[in-house]
Amino acid sequence: MKTLCIRGIVFSGKGEGAKFIELPWVKKQIVEKLGFTPYRGTLNIELVKEEFEKKASLERAQAIEVSPVKGFSRGRCFKANLMDKLECAIVIPKIPNYPENVIEVIAPTNVREKLQLRDGDPVEVKILME
């Protein structure tokens, strides 16, 4: 299995990821497709400029799809490992105007607490590619 390493900086979002993760149909699909119950919320990572092209390559890659109910957009997920310390997944929401320089990490635990991360901390995500 191929891995794609992406580097970025932790930053605080608007809490939208937490609302999405808490939706029963989203949580159910994450458990079924990724194998864990997600912690309420996401870790936002702003990609450094050199990494934009790597994220763009994910658009062409085989993803784990979160299929929406009516009125919602789909999301694409990839299993990943954060800082070689935490199994997780990245989520790329397929919504209009979603920033191209951002990825969101979901995990079965509070990532910030577990890895003692703060806004501005550099991180590396290893994304598993099928």
C-alpha positions, 0 to 999 in steps of 0.5 A: 500500500502506498502512502502520501505524506502531507505536512501542515500547520494546526489551526482552529476551525469554526466548529463545522466539522464537529456538527457534521461528525455528530450527524447519526448517518455520518457517524454510522458510515465512519464506524462501518467504513473506517472502523472507529467511532469518531471523536466529536470534532476534527483537527484542522490542518492548513497545508503549506504551499508545497503540499497543495499539489499532493492534496490535489492528487487525492482528488484522483485517488480511490477514496472511502466515500461518505454518502450524504442524505438529502440536503447534504454534501458527500465527503471523501475519506482516507485512512491515515496516521498522524505524526506516526502516533495515531491512526486516524482518517482525513476527511475532504468535504465536497462542498462549494468553496471549501479551501484547497489548502485545508484537510481535516483529521478525524480519530477515535479520540481528541487529537489535540489532547492526545498529541498535545497539539496547539494552533501553529504546531507543525504536523505530518499526516501519512495518508494510505492510498489504495 
